[in-house]
């Protein structure tokens, strides 16, 4: 204690002495520098200028500008790290909120759709647990809000802190962050994939909606500021901007409910994994018409093992086999936050044994069909190198359609020499599906005009209104004249599966073998498939049985959990909560694991049929794992308040220090202060996550206010205007966690939805909430206050009778108005909108011509990344030049 007191006293004396010396040395005439003279005197870094909270050190304005700029840059980067750490906690609260469920009573119906009555004549009901939040709505609202919180709060705080006058930092950050997210993150995702791998946006309907609104959002800003009410935002415009958010949510909800498509085979929800044997209607190359395609090398039944690159990176591709869980963007965002702060525990990856079992099973079950698809793929690739003649082939090796769809639409492609007309013949062949019973036989010829490369063929399907197993038939291509084109035996035949929809369904677990989990896993995730019949509402029950595992010691039991299956719902995920248990006393490996069974049981009325004697039971094996840390899957064990502090002061959140790299240790010590602040936030299990959400939001607001002052003063010190500082330094700093999250997602997922699909939603939210809400506050304020003395001084004449500083002053001098100068901001939004249009056009071109927005051949991928990043450089350079030389650019 004496040592500590002595050190503190000596430090205090030294600090006082140093402060006195600095004050004497630096208390010189500031006018010698000349930087803070004239119009610059009121700048934030000068003596008469100040931000909301900073500067706080007396005589700071007399310090060396270079030293001050360096210190403010370091502080700004450190605060960016703090926002990342606090955002992780904030998203934990969002996760708890969006995962909340409620018990819902649903009427029980029989197989004919009639309500079942009890012995007393009263209708019978079943209690089912359902999510309160729709996954798509949650992703667009709370989750997008989580990733956009710094930008939104910066806009709100800046307007409030400046007396409801418009600032440049908030709106500039909104536009700059959108540009960085769309251009740079997309480009980096392209570079993150190994050569040859391809990713495409699967929920394309939702992506189109959010992409359109993200483009319209910034066009709307320009329209308001430049044309409707130049340099002014009125109350109506502010309200419309804000209401565009629920408008967008309603469109996304409609798309998620499949109101814009025809028959759908599988649900497209992000919180339930899909059966890979029957992907969603837009999975591979879907057109939204009930069709499922298996492109070359991608049979829907194949469950692909992780690539070598992914294994090196420590990630496992998530499939819907029951051994994994479909991750949301929130999962990767939280991992990114933990990586940047050195808090990611690296012991939570899938065990090597699981991966080897998965590979062995895939190889044994799918080898024959994979060989056929590889041959199909090779034939197509070779056809593109033919130049002497035309080659006809099918677009995909396999298709699947619901029998209620009415027809099967399959596409013929022509490659090679296509500059002259050509014909090809086709005919149907029976398989398990018979002509006249499941489909109508068709033969014919298809005529291709010069330079025409694809034609569709339609095969009528027959709905027989009785249950059948799923049936297959084939369609063959045959040459008409070799001078007009040839066919390759490997790609001239495609399989069409007719999916029966006439009964309630047949239920089975997707994997009948033993499924292995760790004792430190939060849940066992099991996938139940509805294999036959999709048209009816039906029910099934889930029950657990002890084996060597004991309920409440090794797992939480489930007894008679009723699952309600809606029409065309083909898979459901069941979560069995696991309990961490102590290590067995002996060293026998067999004693370090326990097992229990999960049964899918028929419901007496309105239920489906249980499939087989083995498929209706899942054998779950739980292996003891000494590492009891968070897995960041969104279903991890919630730490207590005390555990939060313990994790905050330990590298890897209390995991094995031997697994921590030097970078982990450095980032931990840089962020330990922020992690201790984050530990103050209530755990997510209090008040359903709302306490965590509210406190974390308040803390992020405080840090964002500091970031706003730091950025403004830093820009002032280095000679950057606030608008340039906003769309460069601040936008980059607030977007880094999203960058890491998207790169993680593109490596780990089979689709591009999480990696780039979230960008368009976040960009829309930035405008609708980040500008709409503060604009409403400001317009209401100026409507209530009118033209105050500060308003007149800012926009009125310099002297009585002189010209006003603002050209529209005379129009609003009686009523006052919320003035938002449309100069740089309007120009920035116009440039961004134009570049964004070309970015979306380029991504769509890649999707149509190469099968995906991200990935592909190495050279194509690198050139695509270069194109996207170049758009960002163009935006930054043009916007910066306009800010400093507005007279040389188009004036709106």
ROMARKE-494448 format. One record per residue (C-alpha): x, y, z; residue in one letter; residue number from 1. Coordinates in steps of 0.05 Angstrom, whole numbers, plus 5000, padded with zeros to 4 digits. Example, Ala and Ser with C-alpha at 12.3 -4.5 7.8 and 13.67 -1.06 7.14 Angstrom:
5246,4910,5156,A,1
5273,4979,5143,S,2
END
This chain:
5000,5000,5000,X,1
5056,5049,5017,X,2
5088,5034,4949,X,3
5022,5048,4913,X,4
5010,5113,4952,X,5
5081,5135,4938,X,6
5076,5120,4864,X,7
5009,5157,4858,X,8
5036,5217,4896,X,9
5099,5220,4853,X,10
5057,5214,4790,X,11
5011,5270,4812,X,12
5069,5316,4828,X,13
5102,5300,4761,X,14
5037,5312,4723,X,15
5026,5380,4757,X,16
5098,5400,4742,X,17
5094,5378,4669,X,18
5028,5414,4661,X,19
5058,5479,4688,X,20
5118,5472,4642,X,21
5075,5459,4581,X,22
5030,5518,4598,X,23
5090,5565,4602,X,24
5124,5538,4540,X,25
5062,5534,4496,X,26
5025,5596,4521,X,27
5053,5636,4463,X,28
5017,5681,4414,X,29
4973,5636,4373,X,30
4969,5689,4319,X,31
5040,5672,4298,X,32
5014,5607,4269,X,33
4958,5642,4232,X,34
4917,5578,4223,X,35
4862,5599,4271,X,36
4854,5670,4244,X,37
4797,5700,4205,X,38
4743,5651,4183,X,39
4781,5594,4216,X,40
4775,5624,4286,X,41
4712,5585,4302,X,42
4736,5518,4276,X,43
4731,5460,4324,X,44
4806,5455,4334,X,45
4816,5529,4349,X,46
4808,5570,4413,X,47
4737,5593,4401,X,48
4712,5528,4371,X,49
4688,5466,4409,X,50
4649,5403,4399,X,51
4597,5370,4442,X,52
4647,5342,4492,X,53
4716,5359,4466,X,54
4767,5390,4474,X,55
4772,5384,4549,X,56
4846,5401,4560,X,57
4859,5476,4574,X,58
4905,5512,4524,X,59
4902,5452,4478,X,60
4894,5498,4419,X,61
4966,5523,4427,X,62
4997,5454,4420,X,63
5034,5434,4358,X,64
4983,5417,4304,X,65
5021,5354,4282,X,66
5024,5327,4353,X,67
4951,5342,4365,X,68
4931,5309,4299,X,69
4970,5246,4317,X,70
4939,5242,4386,X,71
4869,5253,4360,X,72
4879,5200,4306,X,73
4902,5149,4358,X,74
4842,5167,4403,X,75
4795,5162,4343,X,76
4821,5092,4325,X,77
4816,5071,4398,X,78
4743,5095,4401,X,79
4728,5056,4337,X,80
4753,4995,4375,X,81
4708,5013,4433,X,82
4647,5018,4387,X,83
4664,4949,4360,X,84
4667,4919,4430,X,85
4603,4953,4453,X,86
4568,4934,4388,X,87
4582,4861,4404,X,88
4545,4868,4470,X,89
4491,4908,4436,X,90
4480,4853,4385,X,91
4478,4801,4441,X,92
4417,4839,4467,X,93
4387,4841,4397,X,94
4399,4767,4391,X,95
4362,4753,4455,X,96
4304,4796,4432,X,97
4298,4766,4363,X,98
4304,4695,4391,X,99
4248,4705,4440,X,100
4189,4658,4432,X,101
4117,4653,4456,X,102
4068,4596,4464,X,103
4013,4596,4413,X,104
3950,4555,4412,X,105
3933,4528,4344,X,106
3870,4489,4326,X,107
3882,4415,4312,X,108
3857,4392,4244,X,109
3851,4324,4213,X,110
3881,4301,4147,X,111
3822,4331,4108,X,112
3832,4399,4140,X,113
3772,4394,4188,X,114
3779,4417,4259,X,115
3784,4360,4310,X,116
3733,4360,4366,X,117
3742,4330,4436,X,118
3695,4284,4473,X,119
3657,4344,4499,X,120
3648,4372,4429,X,121
3697,4429,4441,X,122
3751,4442,4389,X,123
3820,4414,4407,X,124
3881,4458,4406,X,125
3956,4445,4410,X,126
4006,4491,4443,X,127
4067,4505,4399,X,128
4127,4550,4411,X,129
4136,4602,4357,X,130
4184,4659,4346,X,131
4157,4728,4362,X,132
4199,4761,4308,X,133
4196,4742,4235,X,134
4269,4726,4215,X,135
4270,4772,4154,X,136
4238,4830,4193,X,137
4287,4820,4251,X,138
4346,4819,4203,X,139
4324,4884,4170,X,140
4304,4921,4233,X,141
4341,4903,4297,X,142
4401,4868,4265,X,143
4411,4921,4211,X,144
4402,4973,4266,X,145
4457,4938,4305,X,146
4507,4944,4247,X,147
4485,5015,4231,X,148
4481,5042,4302,X,149
4544,5085,4301,X,150
4523,5121,4237,X,151
4452,5131,4261,X,152
4472,5157,4330,X,153
4525,5203,4300,X,154
4472,5237,4258,X,155
4425,5245,4317,X,156
4478,5269,4365,X,157
4507,5318,4315,X,158
4440,5352,4302,X,159
4423,5355,4377,X,160
4492,5379,4396,X,161
4492,5435,4345,X,162
4426,5464,4368,X,163
4386,5429,4313,X,164
4427,5459,4258,X,165
4448,5410,4204,X,166
4519,5384,4206,X,167
4563,5352,4153,X,168
4593,5296,4194,X,169
4530,5253,4204,X,170
4501,5255,4133,X,171
4571,5248,4104,X,172
4584,5186,4146,X,173
4517,5156,4124,X,174
4534,5164,4050,X,175
4608,5146,4058,X,176
4593,5084,4099,X,177
4543,5061,4046,X,178
4596,5069,3992,X,179
4648,5032,4032,X,180
4599,4976,4049,X,181
4576,4964,3978,X,182
4640,4974,3939,X,183
4697,4955,3985,X,184
4664,4900,4026,X,185
4638,4866,3963,X,186
4707,4871,3931,X,187
4742,4842,3992,X,188
4692,4785,3995,X,189
4711,4768,3923,X,190
4785,4766,3942,X,191
4770,4724,4005,X,192
4746,4664,3964,X,193
4794,4611,3938,X,194
4799,4608,3862,X,195
4741,4571,3830,X,196
4691,4576,3887,X,197
4626,4612,3873,X,198
4574,4645,3918,X,199
4507,4672,3897,X,200
4452,4709,3934,X,201
4399,4657,3949,X,202
4342,4701,3975,X,203
4344,4740,3910,X,204
4274,4769,3917,X,205
4290,4801,3984,X,206
4357,4823,3957,X,207
4325,4858,3898,X,208
4276,4894,3944,X,209
4330,4919,3992,X,210
4377,4936,3934,X,211
4324,4978,3900,X,212
4307,5014,3965,X,213
4380,5026,3982,X,214
4389,5060,3914,X,215
4323,5098,3920,X,216
4341,5121,3991,X,217
4400,5162,3966,X,218
4364,5186,3904,X,219
4309,5210,3952,X,220
4360,5250,3991,X,221
4383,5284,3928,X,222
4311,5297,3904,X,223
4293,5329,3971,X,224
4355,5373,3978,X,225
4362,5394,3905,X,226
4294,5395,3872,X,227
4233,5392,3918,X,228
4254,5442,3971,X,229
4325,5464,3955,X,230
4371,5467,4016,X,231
4311,5454,4062,X,232
4279,5393,4093,X,233
4207,5404,4115,X,234
4166,5362,4163,X,235
4130,5323,4108,X,236
4195,5303,4074,X,237
4225,5282,4141,X,238
4164,5239,4158,X,239
4165,5207,4089,X,240
4238,5190,4097,X,241
4225,5158,4164,X,242
4163,5120,4140,X,243
4202,5090,4082,X,244
4231,5043,4136,X,245
4165,5008,4153,X,246
4148,5011,4079,X,247
4211,4971,4064,X,248
4198,4924,4122,X,249
4129,4908,4094,X,250
4158,4891,4026,X,251
4211,4847,4056,X,252
4160,4812,4100,X,253
4116,4800,4039,X,254
4174,4770,4000,X,255
4193,4727,4060,X,256
4122,4701,4063,X,257
4128,4683,3989,X,258
4072,4728,3966,X,259
4111,4744,3903,X,260
4124,4673,3880,X,261
4088,4611,3857,X,262
4091,4543,3889,X,263
4149,4537,3936,X,264
4182,4473,3956,X,265
4220,4495,4017,X,266
4215,4553,4064,X,267
4268,4607,4054,X,268
4273,4628,4127,X,269
4342,4644,4152,X,270
4330,4613,4220,X,271
4313,4544,4195,X,272
4362,4505,4152,X,273
4337,4477,4087,X,274
4339,4406,4062,X,275
4395,4403,4012,X,276
4356,4349,3975,X,277
4302,4400,3957,X,278
4329,4471,3960,X,279
4286,4533,3963,X,280
4253,4556,3900,X,281
4308,4605,3885,X,282
4366,4566,3912,X,283
4409,4548,3852,X,284
4380,4580,3791,X,285
4308,4588,3813,X,286
4262,4634,3775,X,287
4211,4638,3832,X,288
4163,4590,3797,X,289
4168,4529,3840,X,290
4228,4502,3803,X,291
4290,4473,3835,X,292
4352,4464,3792,X,293
4416,4427,3805,X,294
4470,4461,3764,X,295
4530,4425,3739,X,296
4568,4397,3797,X,297
4513,4416,3847,X,298
4463,4360,3857,X,299
4414,4381,3911,X,300
4424,4314,3947,X,301
4498,4325,3956,X,302
4523,4349,4023,X,303
4591,4378,4009,X,304
4648,4374,4059,X,305
4688,4435,4078,X,306
4741,4456,4029,X,307
4814,4453,4046,X,308
4817,4528,4049,X,309
4760,4530,4099,X,310
4792,4477,4143,X,311
4856,4518,4144,X,312
4816,4579,4165,X,313
4780,4540,4220,X,314
4711,4545,4191,X,315
4662,4492,4171,X,316
4611,4502,4116,X,317
4541,4498,4146,X,318
4494,4449,4113,X,319
4425,4427,4132,X,320
4444,4356,4150,X,321
4428,4364,4222,X,322
4501,4367,4241,X,323
4505,4442,4233,X,324
4464,4505,4240,X,325
4449,4558,4188,X,326
4484,4620,4215,X,327
4457,4690,4209,X,328
4496,4753,4195,X,329
4493,4768,4269,X,330
4536,4707,4283,X,331
4593,4732,4239,X,332
4586,4803,4264,X,333
4597,4780,4335,X,334
4656,4737,4315,X,335
4686,4798,4280,X,336
4678,4840,4342,X,337
4712,4787,4384,X,338
4769,4778,4335,X,339
4785,4853,4336,X,340
4786,4854,4412,X,341
4823,4788,4423,X,342
4763,4756,4457,X,343
4748,4699,4408,X,344
4756,4631,4439,X,345
4786,4585,4386,X,346
4765,4520,4418,X,347
4694,4523,4391,X,348
4706,4494,4322,X,349
4678,4429,4296,X,350
4721,4371,4317,X,351
4763,4337,4264,X,352
4727,4272,4278,X,353
4661,4303,4258,X,354
4690,4330,4193,X,355
4720,4262,4175,X,356
4654,4226,4189,X,357
4618,4277,4146,X,358
4666,4267,4088,X,359
4662,4192,4092,X,360
4587,4192,4091,X,361
4583,4241,4033,X,362
4632,4199,3993,X,363
4595,4134,4007,X,364
4524,4161,3994,X,365
4534,4208,3936,X,366
4593,4182,3895,X,367
4553,4156,3836,X,368
4510,4218,3827,X,369
4570,4264,3837,X,370
4607,4228,3781,X,371
4548,4239,3734,X,372
4547,4313,3752,X,373
4621,4320,3743,X,374
4615,4291,3674,X,375
4559,4339,3660,X,376
4601,4397,3684,X,377
4661,4376,3643,X,378
4618,4371,3580,X,379
4591,4441,3590,X,380
4660,4471,3603,X,381
4688,4438,3541,X,382
4630,4462,3499,X,383
4650,4534,3512,X,384
4717,4522,3478,X,385
4686,4495,3414,X,386
4689,4545,3357,X,387
4678,4502,3294,X,388
4605,4483,3307,X,389
4547,4493,3355,X,390
4537,4448,3416,X,391
4469,4439,3450,X,392
4463,4421,3524,X,393
4415,4427,3582,X,394
4423,4484,3631,X,395
4423,4437,3691,X,396
4433,4363,3704,X,397
4370,4357,3747,X,398
4306,4395,3761,X,399
4250,4387,3812,X,400
4179,4414,3809,X,401
4118,4407,3852,X,402
4063,4369,3816,X,403
4016,4428,3828,X,404
4061,4473,3787,X,405
4027,4452,3723,X,406
4089,4449,3679,X,407
4164,4438,3682,X,408
4205,4493,3650,X,409
4274,4469,3629,X,410
4324,4507,3588,X,411
4368,4487,3529,X,412
4433,4525,3520,X,413
4473,4532,3456,X,414
4548,4546,3458,X,415
4605,4544,3409,X,416
4590,4572,3340,X,417
4524,4609,3348,X,418
4525,4660,3290,X,419
4478,4619,3247,X,420
4409,4587,3257,X,421
4406,4517,3285,X,422
4357,4463,3308,X,423
4358,4410,3362,X,424
4306,4356,3378,X,425
4282,4335,3446,X,426
4239,4279,3473,X,427
4215,4255,3541,X,428
4234,4187,3571,X,429
4197,4150,3626,X,430
4231,4135,3691,X,431
4192,4122,3755,X,432
4145,4175,3729,X,433
4100,4148,3674,X,434
4072,4183,3613,X,435
3999,4202,3621,X,436
4002,4192,3697,X,437
4055,4242,3721,X,438
4072,4281,3658,X,439
4051,4288,3586,X,440
4099,4260,3534,X,441
4130,4312,3490,X,442
4175,4309,3428,X,443
4194,4365,3382,X,444
4247,4410,3353,X,445
4272,4477,3379,X,446
4295,4529,3330,X,447
4351,4576,3350,X,448
4360,4641,3310,X,449
4429,4669,3296,X,450
4465,4690,3360,X,451
4409,4661,3403,X,452
4438,4619,3459,X,453
4380,4593,3501,X,454
4309,4568,3493,X,455
4259,4541,3543,X,456
4220,4476,3536,X,457
4156,4465,3575,X,458
4133,4395,3596,X,459
4062,4391,3625,X,460
4056,4359,3693,X,461
3995,4320,3717,X,462
3967,4329,3787,X,463
3934,4263,3805,X,464
3905,4284,3873,X,465
3931,4222,3907,X,466
3994,4206,3945,X,467
4054,4179,3906,X,468
4128,4177,3921,X,469
4168,4230,3885,X,470
4176,4207,3813,X,471
4229,4220,3760,X,472
4229,4224,3685,X,473
4282,4247,3635,X,474
4287,4292,3575,X,475
4337,4277,3519,X,476
4368,4322,3467,X,477
4383,4295,3398,X,478
4416,4328,3338,X,479
4374,4344,3278,X,480
4431,4359,3230,X,481
4503,4357,3249,X,482
4516,4419,3207,X,483
4468,4457,3253,X,484
4496,4431,3319,X,485
4516,4370,3359,X,486
4501,4344,3429,X,487
4548,4314,3480,X,488
4526,4247,3510,X,489
4547,4272,3578,X,490
4502,4333,3578,X,491
4444,4314,3532,X,492
4402,4283,3586,X,493
4369,4318,3646,X,494
4328,4288,3703,X,495
4262,4320,3724,X,496
4233,4302,3792,X,497
4158,4310,3804,X,498
4146,4324,3877,X,499
4082,4296,3906,X,500
4041,4345,3948,X,501
3977,4306,3963,X,502
3986,4280,4034,X,503
4004,4309,4100,X,504
4074,4282,4096,X,505
4124,4230,4119,X,506
4170,4253,4174,X,507
4241,4230,4188,X,508
4306,4257,4214,X,509
4352,4278,4158,X,510
4408,4235,4188,X,511
4393,4168,4220,X,512
4464,4155,4244,X,513
4495,4179,4309,X,514
4501,4255,4313,X,515
4558,4280,4356,X,516
4561,4343,4398,X,517
4606,4370,4453,X,518
4585,4379,4525,X,519
4603,4453,4518,X,520
4554,4461,4460,X,521
4491,4498,4479,X,522
4443,4456,4438,X,523
4438,4394,4394,X,524
4409,4416,4327,X,525
4368,4363,4293,X,526
4334,4370,4225,X,527
4267,4336,4212,X,528
4246,4328,4139,X,529
4176,4324,4110,X,530
4194,4277,4054,X,531
4128,4263,4019,X,532
4068,4308,4013,X,533
4071,4383,4025,X,534
4002,4409,4012,X,535
3967,4399,4079,X,536
3973,4429,4148,X,537
3997,4373,4194,X,538
4030,4358,4260,X,539
4085,4315,4290,X,540
4111,4307,4361,X,541
4182,4304,4389,X,542
4201,4263,4450,X,543
4269,4248,4482,X,544
4291,4183,4516,X,545
4348,4171,4564,X,546
4404,4123,4546,X,547
4470,4133,4581,X,548
4453,4207,4583,X,549
4407,4229,4639,X,550
4356,4285,4632,X,551
4372,4350,4670,X,552
4443,4325,4680,X,553
4466,4318,4608,X,554
4407,4349,4570,X,555
4339,4382,4579,X,556
4284,4332,4562,X,557
4229,4345,4512,X,558
4162,4309,4521,X,559
4109,4315,4467,X,560
4133,4379,4434,X,561
4083,4390,4377,X,562
4110,4415,4311,X,563
4060,4449,4264,X,564
4076,4440,4190,X,565
4046,4492,4144,X,566
4033,4477,4070,X,567
4097,4471,4030,X,568
4140,4471,4092,X,569
4190,4415,4082,X,570
4238,4419,4140,X,571
4242,4440,4213,X,572
4299,4447,4261,X,573
4292,4420,4332,X,574
4338,4446,4387,X,575
4352,4402,4447,X,576
4386,4441,4502,X,577
4449,4408,4529,X,578
4477,4413,4599,X,579
4552,4421,4613,X,580
4574,4363,4656,X,581
4636,4345,4696,X,582
4692,4303,4670,X,583
4686,4229,4689,X,584
4735,4205,4741,X,585
4767,4149,4700,X,586
4806,4156,4635,X,587
4766,4108,4593,X,588
4747,4145,4529,X,589
4681,4109,4525,X,590
4661,4139,4592,X,591
4673,4209,4568,X,592
4611,4208,4524,X,593
4537,4197,4536,X,594
4478,4185,4490,X,595
4404,4198,4487,X,596
4350,4187,4434,X,597
4302,4236,4402,X,598
4238,4207,4370,X,599
4191,4239,4321,X,600
4123,4212,4339,X,601
4058,4211,4300,X,602
4000,4254,4322,X,603
3933,4218,4327,X,604
3894,4268,4285,X,605
3920,4311,4228,X,606
3990,4282,4232,X,607
4037,4253,4180,X,608
4067,4185,4175,X,609
4132,4168,4210,X,610
4182,4142,4160,X,611
4216,4075,4174,X,612
4241,4042,4238,X,613
4307,4079,4242,X,614
4297,4147,4209,X,615
4245,4167,4261,X,616
4297,4165,4316,X,617
4359,4208,4323,X,618
4416,4180,4365,X,619
4452,4239,4398,X,620
4521,4229,4427,X,621
4550,4282,4474,X,622
4625,4281,4485,X,623
4656,4315,4545,X,624
4694,4378,4528,X,625
4735,4414,4582,X,626
4730,4481,4546,X,627
4666,4514,4571,X,628
4667,4579,4533,X,629
4620,4616,4488,X,630
4610,4591,4417,X,631
4578,4654,4390,X,632
4526,4613,4353,X,633
4470,4656,4379,X,634
4450,4600,4427,X,635
4510,4601,4474,X,636
4507,4597,4549,X,637
4491,4666,4575,X,638
4546,4690,4622,X,639
4529,4719,4689,X,640
4548,4790,4708,X,641
4609,4766,4745,X,642
4630,4720,4687,X,643
4627,4780,4640,X,644
4681,4814,4681,X,645
4722,4751,4685,X,646
4719,4743,4609,X,647
4735,4817,4600,X,648
4803,4812,4635,X,649
4824,4748,4602,X,650
4851,4737,4532,X,651
4805,4692,4489,X,652
4749,4706,4538,X,653
4780,4660,4590,X,654
4800,4605,4540,X,655
4867,4570,4537,X,656
4921,4624,4536,X,657
4965,4577,4495,X,658
4916,4585,4437,X,659
4924,4661,4437,X,660
4968,4692,4384,X,661
5010,4754,4394,X,662
4958,4794,4357,X,663
4904,4767,4404,X,664
4944,4790,4464,X,665
4959,4859,4435,X,666
4886,4871,4416,X,667
4864,4846,4485,X,668
4907,4897,4521,X,669
4887,4952,4474,X,670
4813,4938,4485,X,671
4813,4915,4558,X,672
4786,4982,4581,X,673
4728,4978,4532,X,674
4714,4905,4551,X,675
4709,4926,4624,X,676
4660,4980,4605,X,677
4620,4929,4564,X,678
4619,4882,4624,X,679
4576,4934,4660,X,680
4520,4921,4611,X,681
4467,4873,4639,X,682
4471,4802,4611,X,683
4424,4788,4553,X,684
4379,4742,4594,X,685
4353,4799,4636,X,686
4285,4827,4613,X,687
4288,4787,4549,X,688
4350,4824,4524,X,689
4319,4894,4529,X,690
4362,4915,4588,X,691
4425,4895,4550,X,692
4399,4929,4487,X,693
4382,4995,4523,X,694
4446,5002,4565,X,695
4492,4983,4507,X,696
4455,5032,4462,X,697
4467,5088,4512,X,698
4541,5071,4519,X,699
4549,5069,4443,X,700
4515,5137,4440,X,701
4566,5167,4488,X,702
4625,5137,4450,X,703
4595,5160,4384,X,704
4590,5231,4411,X,705
4664,5228,4428,X,706
4679,5200,4358,X,707
4642,5258,4327,X,708
4684,5309,4364,X,709
4749,5271,4352,X,710
4735,5266,4278,X,711
4716,5339,4271,X,712
4778,5363,4308,X,713
4824,5315,4272,X,714
4797,5338,4205,X,715
4806,5410,4226,X,716
4878,5397,4247,X,717
4898,5364,4182,X,718
4858,5411,4138,X,719
4801,5363,4119,X,720
4730,5389,4114,X,721
4679,5354,4157,X,722
4645,5323,4097,X,723
4711,5293,4072,X,724
4729,5268,4142,X,725
4660,5236,4146,X,726
4661,5195,4082,X,727
4734,5173,4091,X,728
4760,5166,4162,X,729
4694,5159,4201,X,730
4659,5116,4149,X,731
4718,5069,4145,X,732
4724,5063,4221,X,733
4651,5048,4232,X,734
4649,4998,4175,X,735
4709,4955,4195,X,736
4669,4905,4239,X,737
4620,4895,4181,X,738
4680,4883,4135,X,739
4708,4828,4179,X,740
4639,4797,4188,X,741
4625,4795,4114,X,742
4693,4763,4098,X,743
4680,4710,4152,X,744
4610,4697,4124,X,745
4632,4689,4051,X,746
4685,4638,4071,X,747
4639,4597,4116,X,748
4572,4599,4079,X,749
4548,4566,4015,X,750
4513,4630,3994,X,751
4528,4705,3991,X,752
4466,4726,4030,X,753
4501,4741,4096,X,754
4563,4770,4064,X,755
4532,4821,4016,X,756
4457,4813,4026,X,757
4460,4851,4092,X,758
4495,4910,4059,X,759
4435,4934,4021,X,760
4390,4930,4082,X,761
4439,4968,4126,X,762
4448,5022,4073,X,763
4373,5032,4071,X,764
4367,5035,4146,X,765
4423,5087,4149,X,766
4381,5136,4110,X,767
4311,5119,4134,X,768
4330,5120,4208,X,769
4397,5155,4209,X,770
4370,5216,4172,X,771
4294,5208,4177,X,772
4291,5209,4253,X,773
4338,5269,4265,X,774
4305,5306,4208,X,775
4237,5298,4243,X,776
4267,5324,4308,X,777
4299,5384,4274,X,778
4238,5403,4232,X,779
4192,5399,4293,X,780
4241,5442,4332,X,781
4246,5497,4280,X,782
4170,5495,4269,X,783
4161,5507,4344,X,784
4217,5558,4354,X,785
4217,5596,4289,X,786
4275,5638,4264,X,787
4317,5647,4327,X,788
4374,5697,4334,X,789
4424,5641,4321,X,790
4386,5621,4258,X,791
4384,5693,4232,X,792
4458,5702,4247,X,793
4476,5638,4210,X,794
4434,5649,4148,X,795
4415,5723,4148,X,796
4452,5785,4122,X,797
4519,5803,4151,X,798
4496,5874,4161,X,799
4429,5908,4158,X,800
4406,5916,4086,X,801
4461,5871,4060,X,802
4454,5807,4021,X,803
4438,5744,4063,X,804
4488,5689,4071,X,805
4437,5638,4046,X,806
4403,5651,3980,X,807
4334,5625,4003,X,808
4335,5666,4067,X,809
4281,5715,4046,X,810
4232,5657,4032,X,811
4238,5628,4102,X,812
4257,5689,4145,X,813
4188,5693,4175,X,814
4176,5619,4190,X,815
4246,5591,4197,X,816
4266,5524,4168,X,817
4312,5465,4178,X,818
4367,5482,4129,X,819
4408,5426,4099,X,820
4455,5454,4046,X,821
4450,5410,3985,X,822
4517,5428,3956,X,823
4568,5374,3975,X,824
4516,5327,4004,X,825
4471,5331,3943,X,826
4530,5320,3897,X,827
4555,5262,3939,X,828
4488,5227,3937,X,829
4482,5236,3862,X,830
4551,5208,3849,X,831
4538,5151,3897,X,832
4472,5134,3864,X,833
4503,5133,3795,X,834
4561,5088,3817,X,835
4514,5044,3856,X,836
4470,5033,3795,X,837
4532,5008,3756,X,838
4553,4965,3816,X,839
4485,4930,3819,X,840
4485,4923,3743,X,841
4554,4890,3746,X,842
4534,4842,3801,X,843
4472,4822,3762,X,844
4514,4811,3700,X,845
4559,4764,3740,X,846
4498,4727,3767,X,847
4468,4716,3698,X,848
4532,4699,3661,X,849
4574,4663,3714,X,850
4522,4638,3764,X,851
4539,4681,3824,X,852
4555,4751,3849,X,853
4619,4730,3885,X,854
4675,4682,3864,X,855
4690,4645,3801,X,856
4755,4636,3762,X,857
4815,4670,3793,X,858
4825,4724,3739,X,859
4750,4740,3735,X,860
4746,4746,3811,X,861
4807,4792,3816,X,862
4782,4837,3760,X,863
4713,4840,3792,X,864
4743,4859,3859,X,865
4785,4912,3825,X,866
4724,4940,3791,X,867
4684,4945,3856,X,868
4740,4976,3896,X,869
4754,5025,3839,X,870
4683,5050,3846,X,871
4699,5070,3918,X,872
4762,5106,3898,X,873
4724,5143,3843,X,874
4671,5163,3894,X,875
4722,5188,3945,X,876
4764,5226,3895,X,877
4706,5260,3858,X,878
4670,5277,3923,X,879
4733,5305,3955,X,880
4750,5347,3894,X,881
4679,5375,3893,X,882
4684,5393,3967,X,883
4747,5434,3956,X,884
4732,5460,3886,X,885
4656,5465,3881,X,886
4659,5518,3825,X,887
4692,5467,3779,X,888
4635,5417,3785,X,889
4563,5415,3764,X,890
4520,5457,3811,X,891
4453,5428,3829,X,892
END
